[in-house]
Amino acid sequence: MRQVGLLVMGLWMAGIFQTTAAQSVAGKSMLTIQIIPVVGEKNWSPEDTYTNALGETFSIDKCLFYLSNFALQSSSGKWYPIRDSYFLVNILDSSSLQIRLPGNITDVVSIQFLLGVDSAKNVSGIQSGVLDPARGMFWTWNTGYVMAKMEGTSAVSPMPGKKFTYHVGGFAGEQNVTKLIQLAIDKKSTEQHRILLQADLLRWFNGNSPLSIAANPVCHVPGKLANQIANNYQFQFRVIQ
Amino acid sequence: MKQYRLYITVLMIVLSGIAWVQADNWWGPVHPVKFNTPKGWPSPVYDFVANPLTKEGVALGKQLFYDGILSKDGMVSCGTCHQSFGGFATYDHSLSHGIDNRFSTRNAPGIVNMAWQKNFMWDGGILHLDLQPLAPITAENEMGETLDSVLHKLNTHADYRKKFQQAFGVKKITTLELGKAISQFVLTLVSNNSKYDRVMRGDDKFILPEQLGYEMFQQKCITCHPPPFFTDFSFRNAGLAEDEVLQDKGRMRITGKSVDSLKFKVPSLRNVGISFPYGHDGRWATLRNVFEHYRSKQPRPLGTDSLLKNGIPLSNYEIGQLTAFLYTLTDSTLITNPAFLPEELNRLQKQERDIHQNKRD
């Protein structure tokens, strides 16, 4: 009888603590990637005006992109993929600029991630969390994620409100804009479990084929222009520590 | 002493039970619904493992399907343009009617037998059935909503909260459950009970014009409209001139390839007799108009499907027979099945009308 009583009591307590327990599972040893949005040499600020390689001035109001399929490489050369690693980076949301990965590996020499969302997640129905279509990074009329998005204003834009809007997406065949990024990590970062990663938004415009806001103020479909922008912005990342 | 301990134990059990239910942990068991593939049909392409049909899920999907809550002004539901009496296509409207007196750019197709379809819309742009409702919900000329706003409305709606929890075990409704619920209802819309199907099963017989039409159909139409779905799901340019206002490039809008210019998905001919007008933009009011287009000997625009290059020879007599056959594709059990009709309509039909009271309800 006594055992039954204790069991019931135990279950009752377990029920009460269930929620708290679930929240404390996370933690342990983590690797944090701190993303710092910059434009050229300066930290990004919505008030500042910048100039691209074609001499066009602009400011950036909004910039979001998906980073997914992270993998860590240990000094032995072996890659450790991190399952279900999907992050939506939003320069307006400081919490999204911190990417926390389970960091069981103590000797990380490089990291790898996909800039965008893999095609499997594009074609297998509705996803949740940061991949929820309600996040506004999904095309409902032409299935697929907006892998990266930048919006702002420029004096040279012919659009209403002098706006420019670049919604870059496409995951299949020639339209695929996802980019696999690999970056070497220095020892100090590994020791501190912290990588400082600069995202230079100027690289959206400057690259092998410079992007002209005057000529192309809008990109809302997969295709040539989206590929051009993605080819530029794939070089936006730099490890600074 | 022993008894005292027993009382305490019982009290604990009762309290635990109450606390658990109070904490919204409880939801009733779901009742699985079996999806039946009609005999002789291929396996469905929809992944029922990822979204198993349940009585609760299908009922919730149906409630959402007929509820204007998904639209900005509360007036437009899925059922507004996918009407049961039109074979779940738009009845008698060329273009779908959205909020604020707006038109969409296309004719809403019949959404039956969706479990066998790989991509959706006239241009095939949508790659999963669960994702399909998000397009009309967020299109500004259709339901004009945002997903955030729809989810907010549902999450603050006690009845929906309860039903989503019952069907999917979630406390917070997200896009995922919204899509799954609507899919569950839509998947049940299987049309396989037309006269044609009964004849094929040996339960009925064509009358002479239907039989002659059936034979002609096999010679002249079946390449693009093969049974059992009466479409091969391909994208083809049927030689329709581009509408100057709509400027709809069809499949090219999705692939970006010029070879796909003005290609649209071959529509199913199931329930074709009740789903007029016809064509991706509903430009043809009657079947007769469609036949006239196909038999025309006028030169076709560049890019027209090679099968239609020289037109399909059809005499008036043959058109009559083909029409008789196409009418056998109307599934009267589908359009009268109370399981598929809005609950309000079912209620009204059950009520006996008192003709002496000048009230509609």
Boltz contact constraints between the chains, C-beta under 6 A:
constraints:
  - contact:
      token1: [A, 5]
      token2: [B, 9]
      max_distance: 6.0
  - contact:
      token1: [A, 8]
      token2: [B, 9]
      max_distance: 6.0
  - contact:
      token1: [A, 8]
      token2: [B, 12]
      max_distance: 6.0
  - contact:
      token1: [A, 8]
      token2: [B, 13]
      max_distance: 6.0
  - contact:
      token1: [A, 12]
      token2: [B, 12]
      max_distance: 6.0
  - contact:
      token1: [A, 12]
      token2: [B, 16]
      max_distance: 6.0
  - contact:
      token1: [A, 123]
      token2: [B, 127]
      max_distance: 6.0
  - contact:
      token1: [A, 125]
      token2: [B, 128]
      max_distance: 6.0
  - contact:
      token1: [A, 125]
      token2: [B, 130]
      max_distance: 6.0
  - contact:
      token1: [A, 126]
      token2: [B, 130]
      max_distance: 6.0
  - contact:
      token1: [A, 126]
      token2: [B, 175]
      max_distance: 6.0
  - contact:
      token1: [A, 126]
      token2: [B, 176]
      max_distance: 6.0
  - contact:
      token1: [A, 126]
      token2: [B, 179]
      max_distance: 6.0
  - contact:
      token1: [A, 128]
      token2: [B, 174]
      max_distance: 6.0
  - contact:
      token1: [A, 128]
      token2: [B, 176]
      max_distance: 6.0
  - contact:
      token1: [A, 132]
      token2: [B, 174]
      max_distance: 6.0
  - contact:
      token1: [A, 132]
      token2: [B, 175]
      max_distance: 6.0
  - contact:
      token1: [A, 133]
      token2: [B, 134]
      max_distance: 6.0
  - contact:
      token1: [A, 133]
      token2: [B, 175]
      max_distance: 6.0
  - contact:
      token1: [A, 134]
      token2: [B, 147]
      max_distance: 6.0
  - contact:
      token1: [A, 134]
      token2: [B, 148]
      max_distance: 6.0
  - contact:
      token1: [A, 134]
      token2: [B, 175]
      max_distance: 6.0
  - contact:
      token1: [A, 140]
      token2: [B, 134]
      max_distance: 6.0
  - contact:
      token1: [A, 140]
      token2: [B, 135]
      max_distance: 6.0
  - contact:
      token1: [A, 140]
      token2: [B, 138]
      max_distance: 6.0
  - contact:
      token1: [A, 141]
      token2: [B, 125]
      max_distance: 6.0
  - contact:
      token1: [A, 141]
      token2: [B, 135]
      max_distance: 6.0
  - contact:
      token1: [A, 142]
      token2: [B, 125]
      max_distance: 6.0
  - contact:
      token1: [A, 142]
      token2: [B, 254]
      max_distance: 6.0
  - contact:
      token1: [A, 143]
      token2: [B, 126]
      max_distance: 6.0
  - contact:
      token1: [A, 143]
      token2: [B, 127]
      max_distance: 6.0
  - contact:
      token1: [A, 143]
      token2: [B, 131]
      max_distance: 6.0
  - contact:
      token1: [A, 223]
      token2: [B, 256]
      max_distance: 6.0
